[in-house]
């Protein structure tokens, strides 16, 4: 009898406090979480995990800069589209849960394609402590956690540290982005990543400068190899 009572209570709560889809603002149906079924179907998926070498434009962003094994992004970023609304809700509206939900969805796809056998540790790009305190959570970490849950891979949110705060990367050139993030990351526990295959996770991949800087630090600290993943690619 407990399950039916729980369902009735959940339905009652949803009537009092209806939840909206974070991508289109329509009311969610029972069983839907953060994103409605229609939006989930129509999200702009990259399928980058199915592309290799010269076919993978994301991987090419790191050529001759840092040796990255795999480069993934779950979605394409389009201004004023569903993805931008989801990311805005995640980063600025306190909806940490949407990052984990997207991580679960993409993690399931990666596992179906046997990527769970390719990584030993999943690590998010860190926020500076000042920004972390203000926001209350790291949006990249929520996506990393969701990926780790589905891939059943060790999740380590505190390995990488950001040593200084930086101004926003928006509207910067690639050189400016690199200058903005170079020498800003450190590995808190190098022993924990020795000879490990790392999946490094960010929220949005633009030029890849932040991921590049983090990957270099991880490799210099003894990681065997680094792959990168993001919620969206711009």
C-alpha positions as a Python dict, from the first residue, in 0.01 Angstrom:
ca = {
    (1, 'X'): (0, 0, 0),
    (2, 'X'): (294, 235, 52),
    (3, 'X'): (369, 289, -318),
    (4, 'X'): (13, 398, -413),
    (5, 'X'): (2, 636, -115),
    (6, 'X'): (337, 782, -218),
    (7, 'X'): (213, 829, -575),
    (8, 'X'): (-104, 1001, -456),
    (9, 'X'): (100, 1234, -237),
    (10, 'X'): (335, 1312, -528),
    (11, 'X'): (37, 1389, -752),
    (12, 'X'): (-109, 1617, -484),
    (13, 'X'): (220, 1807, -452),
    (14, 'X'): (246, 1845, -830),
    (15, 'X'): (-103, 1997, -836),
    (16, 'X'): (-7, 2251, -573),
    (17, 'X'): (338, 2320, -716),
    (18, 'X'): (339, 2228, -1087),
    (19, 'X'): (683, 2197, -1241),
    (20, 'X'): (774, 2341, -1577),
    (21, 'X'): (1002, 2206, -1846),
    (22, 'X'): (1324, 2403, -1822),
    (23, 'X'): (1357, 2408, -2200),
    (24, 'X'): (1009, 2525, -2307),
    (25, 'X'): (831, 2624, -1983),
    (26, 'X'): (537, 2393, -2051),
    (27, 'X'): (410, 2192, -1754),
    (28, 'X'): (580, 1858, -1702),
    (29, 'X'): (375, 1541, -1712),
    (30, 'X'): (398, 1279, -1442),
    (31, 'X'): (728, 1094, -1466),
    (32, 'X'): (903, 1372, -1658),
    (33, 'X'): (1205, 1532, -1492),
    (34, 'X'): (1342, 1877, -1578),
    (35, 'X'): (1278, 1835, -1951),
    (36, 'X'): (952, 1734, -2117),
    (37, 'X'): (941, 1441, -2357),
    (38, 'X'): (885, 1660, -2663),
    (39, 'X'): (1187, 1876, -2585),
    (40, 'X'): (1401, 1573, -2512),
    (41, 'X'): (1316, 1429, -2851),
    (42, 'X'): (1393, 1757, -3027),
    (43, 'X'): (1715, 1856, -2851),
    (44, 'X'): (2004, 1915, -3098),
    (45, 'X'): (2220, 1609, -3033),
    (46, 'X'): (2575, 1605, -3167),
    (47, 'X'): (2629, 1226, -3162),
    (48, 'X'): (2998, 1314, -3130),
    (49, 'X'): (3063, 989, -2942),
    (50, 'X'): (2996, 811, -3272),
    (51, 'X'): (3254, 1019, -3463),
    (52, 'X'): (3627, 953, -3470),
    (53, 'X'): (3945, 1128, -3578),
    (54, 'X'): (3894, 1368, -3869),
    (55, 'X'): (3514, 1321, -3856),
    (56, 'X'): (3503, 1459, -3502),
    (57, 'X'): (3526, 1838, -3520),
    (58, 'X'): (3542, 1866, -3141),
    (59, 'X'): (3852, 1649, -3128),
    (60, 'X'): (4013, 1863, -3396),
    (61, 'X'): (3995, 2165, -3166),
    (62, 'X'): (4271, 2007, -2959),
    (63, 'X'): (4501, 1899, -3242),
    (64, 'X'): (4860, 2020, -3196),
    (65, 'X'): (4769, 2164, -2855),
    (66, 'X'): (4713, 1878, -2612),
    (67, 'X'): (4678, 1501, -2669),
    (68, 'X'): (4308, 1433, -2609),
    (69, 'X'): (4187, 1079, -2678),
    (70, 'X'): (3811, 1138, -2707),
    (71, 'X'): (3609, 1460, -2731),
    (72, 'X'): (3235, 1460, -2673),
    (73, 'X'): (2953, 1709, -2638),
    (74, 'X'): (2600, 1593, -2575),
    (75, 'X'): (2425, 1884, -2746),
    (76, 'X'): (2480, 2172, -2985),
    (77, 'X'): (2453, 2517, -2829),
    (78, 'X'): (2216, 2752, -3011),
    (79, 'X'): (2140, 3098, -2880),
    (80, 'X'): (1779, 3145, -2766),
    (81, 'X'): (1716, 2774, -2818),
    (82, 'X'): (1629, 2492, -2581),
    (83, 'X'): (1989, 2424, -2487),
    (84, 'X'): (2062, 2783, -2390),
    (85, 'X'): (1752, 2781, -2167),
    (86, 'X'): (1863, 2459, -2001),
    (87, 'X'): (2212, 2591, -1938),
    (88, 'X'): (2074, 2920, -1807),
    (89, 'X'): (1853, 2730, -1563),
    (90, 'X'): (2150, 2517, -1457),
    (91, 'X'): (2399, 2800, -1410),
    (92, 'X'): (2190, 3091, -1292),
    (93, 'X'): (1851, 2967, -1168),
    (94, 'X'): (1963, 2709, -914),
    (95, 'X'): (1850, 2405, -1112),
    (96, 'X'): (2148, 2185, -1033),
    (97, 'X'): (1934, 1879, -1100),
    (98, 'X'): (1920, 1942, -1475),
    (99, 'X'): (2296, 1886, -1503),
    (100, 'X'): (2267, 1548, -1335),
    (101, 'X'): (1968, 1454, -1551),
    (102, 'X'): (2154, 1539, -1872),
    (103, 'X'): (2456, 1350, -1740),
    (104, 'X'): (2241, 1043, -1676),
    (105, 'X'): (2096, 1057, -2026),
    (106, 'X'): (2430, 1098, -2198),
    (107, 'X'): (2600, 850, -1969),
    (108, 'X'): (2347, 587, -2074),
    (109, 'X'): (2430, 651, -2440),
    (110, 'X'): (2804, 633, -2376),
    (111, 'X'): (2762, 308, -2186),
    (112, 'X'): (2563, 158, -2472),
    (113, 'X'): (2869, 226, -2687),
    (114, 'X'): (3109, 70, -2431),
    (115, 'X'): (3272, 394, -2321),
    (116, 'X'): (3236, 286, -1958),
    (117, 'X'): (3539, 67, -2027),
    (118, 'X'): (3749, 363, -2140),
    (119, 'X'): (3769, 575, -1824),
    (120, 'X'): (3898, 528, -1470),
    (121, 'X'): (3806, 869, -1324),
    (122, 'X'): (3559, 1146, -1412),
    (123, 'X'): (3670, 1495, -1308),
    (124, 'X'): (3483, 1826, -1357),
    (125, 'X'): (3641, 2156, -1452),
    (126, 'X'): (3643, 2338, -1115),
    (127, 'X'): (3499, 2674, -1017),
    (128, 'X'): (3698, 2914, -805),
    (129, 'X'): (3595, 2892, -439),
    (130, 'X'): (3451, 3246, -452),
    (131, 'X'): (3221, 3163, -743),
    (132, 'X'): (3138, 2822, -596),
    (133, 'X'): (3032, 2983, -271),
    (134, 'X'): (2814, 3234, -455),
    (135, 'X'): (2644, 2978, -680),
    (136, 'X'): (2635, 2698, -425),
    (137, 'X'): (2738, 2426, -669),
    (138, 'X'): (2952, 2359, -975),
    (139, 'X'): (2733, 2313, -1283),
    (140, 'X'): (3001, 2105, -1456),
    (141, 'X'): (3021, 1880, -1153),
    (142, 'X'): (2649, 1802, -1163),
    (143, 'X'): (2689, 1681, -1523),
    (144, 'X'): (3001, 1484, -1424),
    (145, 'X'): (2811, 1319, -1139),
    (146, 'X'): (2530, 1216, -1373),
    (147, 'X'): (2778, 1067, -1619),
    (148, 'X'): (2960, 879, -1342),
    (149, 'X'): (2636, 728, -1212),
    (150, 'X'): (2544, 574, -1547),
    (151, 'X'): (2896, 480, -1654),
    (152, 'X'): (2974, 340, -1307),
    (153, 'X'): (3308, 519, -1311),
    (154, 'X'): (3483, 679, -1014),
    (155, 'X'): (3376, 1044, -973),
    (156, 'X'): (3631, 1281, -818),
    (157, 'X'): (3502, 1641, -789),
    (158, 'X'): (3792, 1775, -581),
    (159, 'X'): (4100, 1660, -774),
    (160, 'X'): (4134, 1974, -986),
    (161, 'X'): (4154, 2314, -820),
    (162, 'X'): (4120, 2660, -973),
    (163, 'X'): (4385, 2880, -815),
    (164, 'X'): (4241, 3218, -919),
    (165, 'X'): (3912, 3364, -1033),
    (166, 'X'): (3886, 3481, -1394),
    (167, 'X'): (3660, 3709, -1588),
    (168, 'X'): (3396, 3557, -1812),
    (169, 'X'): (3510, 3383, -2130),
    (170, 'X'): (3219, 3521, -2333),
    (171, 'X'): (3320, 3717, -2645),
    (172, 'X'): (3693, 3652, -2595),
    (173, 'X'): (3921, 3534, -2876),
    (174, 'X'): (4098, 3200, -2846),
    (175, 'X'): (4423, 3373, -2743),
    (176, 'X'): (4239, 3581, -2484),
    (177, 'X'): (4067, 3269, -2351),
    (178, 'X'): (4400, 3089, -2321),
    (179, 'X'): (4561, 3386, -2145),
    (180, 'X'): (4261, 3395, -1915),
    (181, 'X'): (4292, 3033, -1801),
    (182, 'X'): (4661, 2947, -1846),
    (183, 'X'): (4835, 2851, -1520),
    (184, 'X'): (4509, 2873, -1325),
    (185, 'X'): (4461, 2506, -1241),
    (186, 'X'): (4641, 2264, -1014),
    (187, 'X'): (4602, 1899, -914),
    (188, 'X'): (4529, 1863, -544),
    (189, 'X'): (4620, 1493, -519),
    (190, 'X'): (4851, 1383, -803),
    (191, 'X'): (4884, 1030, -659),
    (192, 'X'): (4513, 970, -719),
    (193, 'X'): (4542, 1013, -1097),
    (194, 'X'): (4873, 837, -1164),
    (195, 'X'): (4838, 632, -1485),
    (196, 'X'): (4460, 687, -1484),
    (197, 'X'): (4240, 741, -1788),
    (198, 'X'): (4048, 1059, -1716),
    (199, 'X'): (3725, 1197, -1855),
    (200, 'X'): (3738, 1574, -1799),
    (201, 'X'): (3396, 1743, -1793),
    (202, 'X'): (3280, 2101, -1860),
    (203, 'X'): (2943, 2263, -1922),
    (204, 'X'): (3009, 2434, -2259),
    (205, 'X'): (3292, 2375, -2505),
    (206, 'X'): (3373, 2677, -2720),
    (207, 'X'): (3736, 2704, -2832),
    (208, 'X'): (3833, 2439, -2578),
    (209, 'X'): (4086, 2664, -2404),
    (210, 'X'): (3969, 2582, -2050),
    (211, 'X'): (3957, 2208, -2118),
    (212, 'X'): (4298, 2233, -2286),
    (213, 'X'): (4452, 2403, -1981),
    (214, 'X'): (4303, 2147, -1742),
    (215, 'X'): (4407, 1852, -1960),
    (216, 'X'): (4767, 1973, -1971),
    (217, 'X'): (4779, 2001, -1591),
    (218, 'X'): (4635, 1651, -1548),
    (219, 'X'): (4881, 1498, -1795),
    (220, 'X'): (5174, 1678, -1635),
    (221, 'X'): (5060, 1541, -1298),
    (222, 'X'): (5080, 1183, -1424),
    (223, 'X'): (4749, 1095, -1589),
    (224, 'X'): (4781, 824, -1854),
    (225, 'X'): (4539, 995, -2093),
    (226, 'X'): (4265, 1257, -2093),
    (227, 'X'): (3934, 1270, -2279),
    (228, 'X'): (3689, 1559, -2262),
    (229, 'X'): (3312, 1591, -2250),
    (230, 'X'): (3071, 1884, -2229),
    (231, 'X'): (2699, 1932, -2203),
    (232, 'X'): (2704, 2146, -2517),
    (233, 'X'): (2939, 2260, -2791),
    (234, 'X'): (2922, 2612, -2932),
}
